[in-house]
Amino acid sequence: MMRDRQPGERDPDALVSRAGVRGDPEHDQHFLVDDRVLDRLPGYLPEGADTSHVLEVGGGAGALTDRLLAVADRVTVIERDPVLAAFLAEEFADAVADGTLSVIEGDALAVDLPPFTASVSNLPYGISSEIVFRLLPARRPLVLMLQREFAERMAAAPGDDAYGRLSVTAGHYADVEIVEPVPKEAFSPAPAVESAVVRTIPREPDYVVPDDETFMAVVRAVFTQRRKTMRNAVRNTTHISGVEDPEAVVDAAGDELMSKRAGDVTPAEFARLARIVDELG
């Protein structure tokens, strides 16, 4: 057993070999094995970010875990595969013993997330959306490896083809930036899609909402009918938004907003609509 390696020195291919596993595309399991990408990921955290407790979702064979241990005071890694979770605990036994690493075996959508100061993660693409929606409300810096299309949706602006519910939700909590495209060859096995690294820097929105739940419900509802005008979307999605009097909401919102389609509505306009729903809906 080789425990004399310093943090950040483990070879990603060797880790996969020692773990005795092979990536399984059918189960959304692709190991990031490009040293250069792995080495850059922690550095994408914003300058001065608090790295006293970094959360990693989807530890895999530990290549990113190793890099995070080199820069963080403490790391918690969540891994749903029991074989890999056991391997991480053994491979990084010294870090576990001295309290700098905690390994949680379980589904990141089901386990209680520990308090964390930042997250750097290579997320399972099949559940990226659900995990991102769990991480963003914590309002901590995030560096996330994502499917490129998903990353572009997170960072999209009103009027962009990719702009949607995810864009509004992400932008509600943080400034979002794609910092690096990542080719398929950086993974083993290679996924069918291109990837990208997204950085989110938390901030308060420049608008007021009655509460996050009402705001998100309105956004979620109208984007289910993004090809229709906002007027028709509000009327047709009361079962999602919870709006009780859609005509009153439409009248109060005014023609300028109600004649738009969701893909052209700014977050501030969604916030105004959410306030109207809260007052009248």
LODOLUM-286734 format. One line per field, with one value per residue (C-alpha): residue in three letters; x, y, z; residue number from 1. Coordinates in nm, 4 decimals. Each point is the difference from the previous one (the first is absolute). Example, Ala and Ser with C-alpha at 12.3 -4.5 7.8 and 13.67 -1.06 7.14 Angstrom:
<sites>
nugu <- [ALA,SER]
u <- [1.2300,0.1370]
v <- [-0.4500,0.3440]
w <- [0.7800,-0.0660]
rogu <- [1,2]
</sites>
This chain:
<sites>
nugu <- [MET,MET,ARG,ASP,ARG,GLN,PRO,GLY,GLU,ARG,ASP,PRO,ASP,ALA,LEU,VAL,SER,ARG,ALA,GLY,VAL,ARG,GLY,ASP,PRO,GLU,HIS,ASP,GLN,HIS,PHE,LEU,VAL,ASP,ASP,ARG,VAL,LEU,ASP,ARG,LEU,PRO,GLY,TYR,LEU,PRO,GLU,GLY,ALA,ASP,THR,SER,HIS,VAL,LEU,GLU,VAL,GLY,GLY,GLY,ALA,GLY,ALA,LEU,THR,ASP,ARG,LEU,LEU,ALA,VAL,ALA,ASP,ARG,VAL,THR,VAL,ILE,GLU,ARG,ASP,PRO,VAL,LEU,ALA,ALA,PHE,LEU,ALA,GLU,GLU,PHE,ALA,ASP,ALA,VAL,ALA,ASP,GLY,THR,LEU,SER,VAL,ILE,GLU,GLY,ASP,ALA,LEU,ALA,VAL,ASP,LEU,PRO,PRO,PHE,THR,ALA,SER,VAL,SER,ASN,LEU,PRO,TYR,GLY,ILE,SER,SER,GLU,ILE,VAL,PHE,ARG,LEU,LEU,PRO,ALA,ARG,ARG,PRO,LEU,VAL,LEU,MET,LEU,GLN,ARG,GLU,PHE,ALA,GLU,ARG,MET,ALA,ALA,ALA,PRO,GLY,ASP,ASP,ALA,TYR,GLY,ARG,LEU,SER,VAL,THR,ALA,GLY,HIS,TYR,ALA,ASP,VAL,GLU,ILE,VAL,GLU,PRO,VAL,PRO,LYS,GLU,ALA,PHE,SER,PRO,ALA,PRO,ALA,VAL,GLU,SER,ALA,VAL,VAL,ARG,THR,ILE,PRO,ARG,GLU,PRO,ASP,TYR,VAL,VAL,PRO,ASP,ASP,GLU,THR,PHE,MET,ALA,VAL,VAL,ARG,ALA,VAL,PHE,THR,GLN,ARG,ARG,LYS,THR,MET,ARG,ASN,ALA,VAL,ARG,ASN,THR,THR,HIS,ILE,SER,GLY,VAL,GLU,ASP,PRO,GLU,ALA,VAL,VAL,ASP,ALA,ALA,GLY,ASP,GLU,LEU,MET,SER,LYS,ARG,ALA,GLY,ASP,VAL,THR,PRO,ALA,GLU,PHE,ALA,ARG,LEU,ALA,ARG,ILE,VAL,ASP,GLU,LEU,GLY]
u <- [0.0000,0.1441,-0.0952,0.3103,-0.1308,-0.0525,-0.3419,-0.0289,0.2557,-0.2189,-0.0251,-0.3677,0.0394,0.1861,-0.2794,-0.2595,0.2206,0.0461,-0.3722,-0.0528,-0.2912,-0.0810,-0.2194,-0.3556,-0.1685,-0.3343,0.0166,0.1346,0.3480,0.2872,0.3300,0.1805,0.3586,0.1626,0.2652,0.0016,-0.3729,0.0049,0.2845,-0.1862,-0.3361,0.0754,0.1614,-0.3295,-0.1362,-0.0209,0.2970,-0.0230,-0.2635,-0.0384,0.1427,-0.0354,-0.2606,-0.0304,-0.2793,0.0536,-0.3037,0.0854,0.3490,0.0533,0.3493,0.1302,0.2041,-0.1765,-0.0196,0.3792,0.0310,-0.2498,0.1857,0.3020,-0.1823,-0.2774,0.0119,-0.2715,-0.1802,-0.3275,-0.0645,-0.3338,0.0125,-0.3019,0.1931,0.0767,0.3111,0.1438,-0.1001,0.1881,0.2980,0.0126,-0.0016,0.2881,0.2032,-0.0158,0.0097,0.2525,-0.2193,-0.3042,0.1937,0.1181,-0.3434,0.0815,-0.2203,-0.3494,-0.1518,-0.3787,-0.1393,-0.3365,-0.2041,0.0767,-0.3701,-0.0984,0.2729,0.0164,0.2594,0.2502,0.0687,0.2635,0.1900,0.0454,-0.0603,0.2196,-0.1609,-0.0122,-0.3731,-0.1871,-0.1572,-0.3285,-0.0896,0.1925,-0.3124,-0.1271,0.3418,0.0560,-0.3394,0.1125,0.3370,-0.0931,-0.2252,0.2950,0.1487,0.3543,0.2542,-0.0364,0.2312,-0.1902,0.0821,-0.3184,-0.1310,0.0818,-0.3585,-0.1111,0.2803,-0.1058,-0.3569,0.1185,0.1955,-0.2484,-0.1462,-0.3547,-0.0527,0.2585,-0.1267,0.1323,-0.1713,-0.2533,-0.1045,0.3511,0.1483,-0.2415,0.0427,0.3794,0.0125,-0.2290,0.2703,0.3286,0.2006,0.0586,0.2946,0.1277,0.3733,0.1195,-0.1353,0.1108,0.0281,-0.1368,0.3543,0.0567,-0.2194,0.0146,-0.2122,-0.0679,-0.3579,-0.2192,-0.0127,0.2410,0.0544,0.0751,0.1063,-0.2353,0.0868,-0.2728,0.0733,-0.2867,-0.1679,-0.3313,-0.2340,-0.0612,-0.3757,-0.2421,-0.2100,-0.2731,0.1832,0.2114,-0.2773,-0.2519,0.2634,0.1156,-0.3564,-0.0835,0.3192,-0.0507,-0.3602,0.0386,0.3044,-0.2086,-0.1722,0.2910,-0.1335,-0.3183,-0.0374,0.0354,-0.3704,-0.0956,0.2729,-0.1283,-0.3553,0.0926,0.2327,-0.1904,0.0337,0.3777,0.0232,-0.2825,-0.1522,-0.3675,-0.1071,0.2043,-0.2063,0.0743,0.3700,-0.0026,-0.1778,0.2335,0.3138,-0.0901,0.0183,0.3715,0.0992,-0.2912,0.0638,0.3539,0.1044,0.1802,0.3312,0.0099,-0.1048,0.2743,0.0403,-0.1088,-0.3228,-0.0598,0.0510,-0.2609,-0.2401,0.0652,-0.0840,-0.3257,-0.0830,0.0727,-0.2311,-0.2822,0.0443]
v <- [0.0000,0.3378,0.2737,0.2142,0.1990,0.3679,0.1505,0.0872,-0.2577,-0.3001,-0.1090,-0.0177,-0.3103,-0.1775,0.0864,-0.1558,-0.3073,-0.0318,0.0419,-0.3048,0.1531,0.1065,0.2922,-0.0925,0.2314,-0.1704,0.1176,0.3472,-0.0870,0.1702,0.0601,0.3278,-0.1099,0.3009,0.1260,0.3484,0.0483,-0.1495,0.2276,0.3088,-0.0685,0.1192,0.3129,0.1080,0.0833,0.3797,0.1773,-0.0016,-0.2752,-0.1695,-0.3506,-0.1042,-0.2626,-0.0990,-0.2309,-0.2410,-0.1727,-0.3214,-0.0916,-0.2887,-0.1433,0.3086,0.1902,0.3277,-0.0849,-0.0201,0.3482,0.1462,-0.1376,0.1968,0.3337,-0.0412,-0.0237,-0.2628,-0.1916,-0.1903,-0.2285,-0.1611,-0.3203,-0.2175,-0.3089,-0.2057,-0.1553,0.3394,0.1486,-0.2812,0.0511,0.3726,-0.0681,-0.2458,0.1925,0.3167,-0.1742,0.2459,0.2979,-0.1730,-0.0769,0.3560,0.1476,0.1786,-0.2323,-0.1337,-0.2550,-0.0221,-0.3029,0.0870,0.1784,0.3734,0.0644,-0.1842,0.0497,0.3060,0.2363,0.1130,0.3706,0.0866,0.3100,-0.0917,-0.2926,-0.1340,-0.2993,-0.2146,-0.0590,-0.3056,0.1484,-0.1861,0.1792,0.3250,0.2137,-0.1351,0.0289,0.3541,0.0993,-0.1401,0.1757,0.3469,0.1016,-0.0490,0.3110,-0.1326,0.0127,-0.2982,-0.1458,-0.2715,-0.2310,-0.0292,-0.1066,0.2930,0.0517,0.0153,0.2452,0.2247,-0.0026,0.1015,0.2960,0.1143,0.3521,0.1062,-0.0358,-0.2755,-0.3283,-0.1789,0.2381,-0.1733,-0.0964,-0.1143,0.3331,0.2004,-0.2273,0.0001,0.3744,0.0541,-0.1318,0.0763,0.1402,-0.2927,-0.0390,-0.2803,-0.0046,-0.2954,-0.2349,-0.3590,-0.2591,-0.3522,-0.1392,0.1391,-0.2793,-0.3770,-0.1276,0.2972,0.1269,0.0569,0.3760,0.2893,0.1420,0.3375,0.1432,0.2545,0.2406,0.1633,0.2897,0.0602,0.3384,0.1476,0.0774,0.3622,-0.0477,-0.0962,-0.3165,-0.0830,-0.3280,-0.2413,-0.2592,0.2331,0.1351,-0.3468,-0.1269,0.2832,-0.0529,-0.3762,0.0380,0.2435,-0.1740,-0.3125,0.2058,0.2083,0.0203,0.1705,0.3590,0.0634,0.0833,-0.3481,-0.1674,0.1570,-0.1046,-0.3563,-0.0954,0.0768,-0.3653,0.0562,0.3597,-0.0188,0.3200,0.0179,0.3022,0.0022,0.2764,0.2366,-0.0812,0.0533,0.3363,0.1220,-0.1061,0.2061,-0.0549,0.0675,-0.2924,-0.2268,0.0247,-0.1324,-0.3638,-0.1504,-0.0188,0.3803,0.0804,0.1245,-0.1307,0.3398,-0.0260,-0.3506,0.1446,0.2698,-0.2677,-0.2069,0.3027,0.0452,-0.3687,0.0286,0.2999,-0.0996,-0.3590]
w <- [0.0000,-0.1027,0.2428,-0.0360,-0.2950,0.0649,-0.0803,-0.3658,-0.1161,-0.0762,-0.3625,-0.1055,-0.2178,0.2788,0.2424,-0.2280,-0.0330,0.3759,0.0532,-0.2201,-0.1853,-0.3520,-0.0920,-0.0874,-0.2515,0.0583,0.3602,-0.0842,0.1306,-0.1811,0.1776,-0.0623,-0.0701,-0.1667,0.2430,-0.1467,0.0422,0.3477,0.1068,-0.1242,0.1633,0.3564,-0.1449,-0.1523,0.3428,0.0296,0.1532,0.3766,0.0097,0.3370,-0.0407,0.3610,-0.0966,-0.3654,-0.1140,-0.2888,-0.1480,-0.1836,0.1180,-0.2407,0.0388,0.1791,-0.2589,0.0764,0.3705,-0.0013,-0.1538,0.2435,0.3004,-0.1203,0.0207,0.2583,0.3769,-0.0105,-0.2737,0.0076,-0.2957,-0.0816,-0.2047,-0.0734,-0.1190,0.3128,-0.1594,-0.0822,0.3351,0.1747,-0.2310,0.0751,0.3730,-0.0425,-0.2576,0.2086,0.3375,0.1431,-0.0896,0.1464,0.3163,0.0519,-0.0714,-0.3227,-0.2070,0.0584,-0.2385,-0.0166,-0.1796,-0.1467,-0.2618,-0.0108,-0.0563,0.3158,0.2602,0.2213,-0.1438,0.2616,0.0478,-0.2589,-0.1052,-0.3684,-0.2323,-0.2794,-0.1675,-0.3111,0.0099,-0.1296,-0.3112,0.0304,0.3245,-0.0497,0.0038,0.3309,0.1645,-0.1264,0.1408,0.3369,-0.0028,-0.1254,0.2936,0.2360,-0.1655,-0.0034,-0.2859,-0.2328,-0.2639,-0.1832,-0.2890,-0.2039,-0.3359,-0.2289,-0.1118,0.3634,0.0814,-0.2863,0.1279,0.3463,-0.1373,-0.2664,-0.0092,-0.0943,-0.3743,-0.0388,-0.1420,0.3104,0.2449,0.2198,0.3480,0.0866,-0.1107,0.2145,0.3005,-0.0141,-0.0555,0.2978,0.2309,-0.1726,-0.2871,-0.2355,-0.2368,-0.2228,0.0721,-0.2088,-0.2680,0.0583,-0.2796,0.0233,0.0038,0.3497,0.1375,0.0240,-0.1560,-0.2260,0.0329,-0.3021,0.0642,0.0381,0.3469,0.1550,0.3342,0.1533,0.2800,0.2072,0.2330,0.2433,0.0205,0.0994,-0.2924,-0.0976,0.0309,0.2753,0.0104,0.2525,0.0673,-0.2019,-0.0179,-0.1648,-0.2387,-0.1047,-0.0395,-0.2400,-0.2003,-0.0144,-0.1095,-0.2879,-0.1448,-0.0512,-0.2706,-0.1203,-0.3571,0.1143,0.1111,0.3717,0.0046,-0.1156,0.2021,0.3228,-0.0845,-0.0962,0.2850,0.3172,0.1000,0.0185,0.1212,0.2513,-0.1405,0.1018,-0.2064,-0.3215,-0.1632,0.2870,-0.0310,-0.3775,0.0350,0.2729,-0.1862,-0.3066,-0.3732,-0.0419,0.2204,-0.0853,-0.3753,0.0377,-0.0036,0.2971,-0.1832,-0.0238,0.3571,0.2334,0.3555,0.1313,-0.2020,0.1364,0.3479,-0.0675,-0.1218,0.3135,0.2161,-0.1901,0.0449,0.3702,0.0301,-0.2318,-0.1100]
rogu <- [1,2,3,4,5,6,7,8,9,10,11,12,13,14,15,16,17,18,19,20,21,22,23,24,25,26,27,28,29,30,31,32,33,34,35,36,37,38,39,40,41,42,43,44,45,46,47,48,49,50,51,52,53,54,55,56,57,58,59,60,61,62,63,64,65,66,67,68,69,70,71,72,73,74,75,76,77,78,79,80,81,82,83,84,85,86,87,88,89,90,91,92,93,94,95,96,97,98,99,100,101,102,103,104,105,106,107,108,109,110,111,112,113,114,115,116,117,118,119,120,121,122,123,124,125,126,127,128,129,130,131,132,133,134,135,136,137,138,139,140,141,142,143,144,145,146,147,148,149,150,151,152,153,154,155,156,157,158,159,160,161,162,163,164,165,166,167,168,169,170,171,172,173,174,175,176,177,178,179,180,181,182,183,184,185,186,187,188,189,190,191,192,193,194,195,196,197,198,199,200,201,202,203,204,205,206,207,208,209,210,211,212,213,214,215,216,217,218,219,220,221,222,223,224,225,226,227,228,229,230,231,232,233,234,235,236,237,238,239,240,241,242,243,244,245,246,247,248,249,250,251,252,253,254,255,256,257,258,259,260,261,262,263,264,265,266,267,268,269,270,271,272,273,274,275,276,277,278,279,280,281]
</sites>
